[in-house]
Amino acid sequence: MKKIHSILLAFITIILLAPHASAQTALSAEAEAARVDDIKFFVENFYYGDIPENLHAMTTIDEVIGALDEYSRYMTSDEYMNYVAAVGADDVALHNLSEPAVSSHMLYGNIGYIRISTFSTNMDKVVTKHYNDLKKRGADKLILDLRYNGGGYVESAEQLLGHFEGVKTAYEMKTREGTTTVKPIQSNVKFPKQTYVLVNKYSASASEIVAASLQDQNAAIIVGEKTKGKGTIQSFFEFEDGSALKLTIGEFTGPKKSKIHRTGITPTIASEHDQELSTIHGRLLKDSLAQKNYKPVDNLQEVPATKTFHIHFTQKMNLTSDNASNKVELIKVGGVAVPISIKPNGTDTLDITPNKQMQKGGSYFLVIHPGFANDAGRTTKQGIYTPITVK
């Protein structure tokens, strides 16, 4: 007997599984025929797509599956067990089994950063814990990283959307029975209004549900590359021997019916590949410094990774003051302040040396805060900063 496993999933298939041809060798001819009939039944009644014209004439599992979309497939019991174990785990990422599904840290400027590698079953609980920890550390802005996130459980996407103010609709879902409006699962823990969501060309499915919903409702800023464009939803239909049919049963769109499938989400702020984090963090740093009336000076391009910087003043300064070291910061864009050593070089120059080699290809800001005193006791009133690119 067959039964429907009713968990709705939205995945891009990126787990490496054995070819489903092994399914046929594991079934007798009689069992194969019965299984084909079951699969035909599900296709006729639930499949969202064009029903193959010659479906009734098909006699093998391969033949039926080969006539469906690329996200529908038949899994042996071992394949299905491994698949569910991978996407259901809370400490496993689909694209990298050694990486936590959720991780976080602070960025310079009181910005919290949370990376979500997959939408696992318990993701919302883990994300909430990470966010509360970041708030305790002073985060008043947030960056959510959904790059390389191929999807996962749709309900986890609905839970994540419940943390955003202004999200009244999670997404629209079209099935054979019509269109349904799906609401977010509201949370008492709300993300800050200044929240930015990173995506790239590998962000798909549940990630795109989140991105489309936030963009349609102006609830966050989407940053990065156009997303994958995998806008269909799959459901599993289990069989008694543990095998399962993963079948496309619907298509989702944004709350304003913005199409996702084979189109993708175009970010509000575009970025080059793998530069998404530095793009938005650099922009936030510049905005913060501009609000403090800091003056930008010429960019430093192709700076050696072992560079010592020299800050020249137009008059004699009291550079031996204890607080001189607090007036200079070297900030890694996409990271935090880098430890530096400061040494007076005469009465009008400071030598600034990073305590560890800067990252090649990385971007930095050298920030000179106001408050330096000259030999007459007068202090500088305006801060300056210099963007740096390391070769």
Rosetta blueprint (number, residue, H / E / L):
1 M L
2 K E
3 K E
4 I E
5 H E
6 S E
7 I E
8 L E
9 L E
10 A E
11 F E
12 I L
13 T L
14 I L
15 I L
16 L L
17 L L
18 A L
19 P L
20 H L
21 A L
22 S H
23 A H
24 Q H
25 T H
26 A L
27 L L
28 S L
29 A H
30 E H
31 A H
32 E H
33 A H
34 A H
35 R H
36 V H
37 D H
38 D H
39 I H
40 K H
41 F H
42 F H
43 V H
44 E H
45 N H
46 F H
47 Y L
48 Y L
49 G L
50 D L
51 I L
52 P L
53 E L
54 N L
55 L H
56 H H
57 A H
58 M L
59 T L
60 T L
61 I H
62 D H
63 E H
64 V H
65 I H
66 G H
67 A L
68 L L
69 D L
70 E L
71 Y L
72 S L
73 R E
74 Y E
75 M E
76 T L
77 S H
78 D H
79 E H
80 Y H
81 M H
82 N H
83 Y H
84 V H
85 A H
86 A H
87 V H
88 G H
89 A L
90 D L
91 D L
92 V L
93 A L
94 L L
95 H L
96 N L
97 L L
98 S L
99 E L
100 P L
101 A L
102 V E
103 S E
104 S E
105 H E
106 M E
107 L E
108 Y L
109 G L
110 N L
111 I E
112 G E
113 Y E
114 I E
115 R E
116 I E
117 S L
118 T L
119 F E
120 S L
121 T L
122 N L
123 M H
124 D H
125 K H
126 V H
127 V H
128 T H
129 K H
130 H H
131 Y H
132 N H
133 D H
134 L H
135 K H
136 K H
137 R L
138 G L
139 A L
140 D L
141 K E
142 L E
143 I E
144 L E
145 D E
146 L L
147 R L
148 Y L
149 N L
150 G L
151 G E
152 G E
153 Y E
154 V H
155 E H
156 S H
157 A H
158 E H
159 Q H
160 L H
161 L H
162 G L
163 H L
164 F L
165 E L
166 G L
167 V L
168 K L
169 T L
170 A L
171 Y E
172 E E
173 M E
174 K E
175 T E
176 R L
177 E L
178 G E
179 T E
180 T E
181 T E
182 V E
183 K L
184 P L
185 I L
186 Q L
187 S L
188 N L
189 V L
190 K L
191 F L
192 P L
193 K L
194 Q L
195 T E
196 Y E
197 V E
198 L E
199 V E
200 N L
201 K L
202 Y L
203 S L
204 A L
205 S L
206 A H
207 S H
208 E H
209 I H
210 V H
211 A H
212 A H
213 S H
214 L H
215 Q H
216 D H
217 Q L
218 N L
219 A L
220 A L
221 I E
222 I E
223 V E
224 G E
225 E L
226 K L
227 T L
228 K L
229 G L
230 K L
231 G L
232 T E
233 I E
234 Q E
235 S E
236 F E
237 F E
238 E E
239 F E
240 E L
241 D L
242 G L
243 S L
244 A E
245 L E
246 K E
247 L E
248 T E
249 I E
250 G E
251 E E
252 F E
253 T E
254 G L
255 P L
256 K L
257 K L
258 S L
259 K E
260 I L
261 H L
262 R L
263 T L
264 G L
265 I L
266 T L
267 P L
268 T L
269 I E
270 A E
271 S L
272 E L
273 H L
274 D L
275 Q L
276 E H
277 L H
278 S H
279 T H
280 I H
281 H H
282 G H
283 R H
284 L H
285 L H
286 K H
287 D H
288 S H
289 L H
290 A H
291 Q H
292 K L
293 N L
294 Y L
295 K E
296 P E
297 V L
298 D L
299 N L
300 L E
301 Q E
302 E E
303 V E
304 P L
305 A L
306 T L
307 K L
308 T L
309 F E
310 H E
311 I E
312 H E
313 F L
314 T L
315 Q L
316 K L
317 M E
318 N L
319 L L
320 T L
321 S L
322 D H
323 N H
324 A H
325 S H
326 N H
327 K H
328 V E
329 E E
330 L E
331 I E
332 K E
333 V L
334 G L
335 G L
336 V L
337 A E
338 V E
339 P L
340 I E
341 S E
342 I E
343 K E
344 P E
345 N L
346 G L
347 T L
348 D L
349 T E
350 L E
351 D E
352 I E
353 T E
354 P E
355 N L
356 K L
357 Q L
358 M L
359 Q L
360 K L
361 G L
362 G L
363 S E
364 Y E
365 F E
366 L E
367 V E
368 I E
369 H L
370 P L
371 G L
372 F L
373 A E
374 N E
375 D L
376 A L
377 G L
378 R L
379 T E
380 T L
381 K L
382 Q L
383 G L
384 I E
385 Y E
386 T E
387 P E
388 I E
389 T E
390 V E
391 K L
